[in-house]
Amino acid sequence: MPPGKVKIQVIAKGYQTFGDVYEVDESAFHHSASEKAGGNASGILQLKDVTVANGVVSGEVYTKPGADLFDAKIEIDVKFKVPMPK
C-alpha cells in the first residue's frame, strides 16, 4: 500500500456505519486517538482473493486467528471493492 491517507469505512447490515481516516507510512499506521502511535502491521495483515478487472480492485484484508498489536487482540476481516485511481 503506498504511503498517504486512506479512509476505511465499515458497512454492516443492522449496525451503524463506521469510518475514519488513517495515515499509512509503509507498513506502519497511525490514528489520532491511539495512545501508541506507529503500530507496525508487518506480518499481521493478510490479503487474499485480490483481483483487478474492468478498472476495479477487489479482495479481502484479514488477520490470522490470535493476532495482537501492542499486546491487545486484533481481529480484522474486511472485503473491499473500489475503482482504480484515474
Secondary structure, 3 states (H helix, E strand, C coil): CCCEEEEEEECCCCCCCEEEEEEEECCEEECCCCCCCCEECCCCEEEEEEEEECCEEEEEEEECCCCEECCEECCCEEEEEEECCC
